[in-house]
C-alpha cells in the first residue's frame, strides 16, 4: 500500500508528512486489530525513512499481536526492537 512515487516528492517536508500519516495509519489499524495493515504502514515509513525508531517499534508490536504469531514473528519483532533501541535508546516506549 503506497500512495506516492519517489520521483514526485518535493523535499523532506513532504516525506516527513507522509511518514506521520503512515504512522497514524499504523496506530489506527493496530487499534482496530488489523495487524497486517499496521505492519504494512510501518514498512512504508521505513522505506522512506530507515532510521524511524517509532516505525520499528510499532512494526514489532504488529508482528507480535496476532494470536497465531510464532517463533519467526517473535524473532523479527526482536530484531525490530533491537534496531529501534539502537536508533533511540532514550525512548520510554521502546525500552
WOQUI-V504923 format. One record per residue. N is the residue number from 1. RES is the residue in one letter. SS is DSSP state (@ for helix, = for strand, . for the rest). OMEGA is omega in degrees with one decimal (NA if undefined). BURIAL is I if it has 24 or more other ideal C-beta (glycine too) atoms within 12 Angstrom, else O. Layout:
N_RES_SS_OMEGA_BURIAL ; N_RES_SS_OMEGA_BURIAL
//
This chain:
1_X_._168.0_O ; 2_X_._-170.3_O ; 3_X_._-178.5_O ; 4_X_._176.8_O ; 5_X_._-177.1_O ; 6_X_@_-177.6_O ; 7_X_@_-178.6_O ; 8_X_@_-179.5_O ; 9_X_._-177.7_O ; 10_X_._175.2_O ; 11_X_._-176.5_O ; 12_X_@_-177.2_O ; 13_X_@_177.9_O ; 14_X_@_177.3_O ; 15_X_@_179.8_O ; 16_X_@_178.8_O ; 17_X_@_179.5_O ; 18_X_@_177.1_I ; 19_X_@_178.3_I ; 20_X_@_178.8_O ; 21_X_@_-179.6_O ; 22_X_@_175.9_I ; 23_X_@_175.6_I ; 24_X_@_176.5_O ; 25_X_@_179.8_I ; 26_X_@_-179.4_I ; 27_X_@_-178.5_I ; 28_X_@_-178.9_O ; 29_X_@_175.4_I ; 30_X_@_-179.9_I ; 31_X_@_176.8_O ; 32_X_._179.9_O ; 33_X_._175.2_O ; 34_X_._-171.7_O ; 35_X_@_178.4_I ; 36_X_@_179.2_O ; 37_X_@_178.1_I ; 38_X_@_177.9_I ; 39_X_@_179.7_I ; 40_X_@_178.6_I ; 41_X_@_176.9_I ; 42_X_@_176.7_I ; 43_X_@_178.6_I ; 44_X_@_178.3_I ; 45_X_@_-176.8_I ; 46_X_@_174.5_I ; 47_X_@_179.8_O ; 48_X_@_-175.0_I ; 49_X_._-176.8_I ; 50_X_._179.6_O ; 51_X_._-178.6_O ; 52_X_._-175.5_I ; 53_X_@_-179.8_I ; 54_X_@_178.7_I ; 55_X_@_176.9_I ; 56_X_@_-179.5_I ; 57_X_@_-178.6_I ; 58_X_@_177.6_I ; 59_X_@_176.8_I ; 60_X_@_178.3_I ; 61_X_@_-179.3_I ; 62_X_@_178.3_I ; 63_X_@_-175.4_I ; 64_X_@_-172.3_I ; 65_X_@_-177.0_I ; 66_X_._-180.0_O ; 67_X_._-177.4_O ; 68_X_._179.0_O ; 69_X_._-177.3_O ; 70_X_._-176.1_O ; 71_X_@_-179.8_O ; 72_X_@_179.6_O ; 73_X_@_178.1_I ; 74_X_@_178.9_O ; 75_X_@_179.2_O ; 76_X_@_179.2_I ; 77_X_@_177.5_I ; 78_X_@_176.8_O ; 79_X_@_178.9_O ; 80_X_@_-179.9_I ; 81_X_@_177.5_I ; 82_X_@_178.7_O ; 83_X_@_179.9_I ; 84_X_@_-179.6_I ; 85_X_@_178.4_O ; 86_X_@_-178.2_O ; 87_X_@_-175.0_O ; 88_X_._-176.6_O ; 89_X_._-179.4_O ; 90_X_._-177.8_O ; 91_X_._177.5_O ; 92_X_._-179.1_O ; 93_X_._-177.2_O ; 94_X_._-179.5_I ; 95_X_._NA_O
//
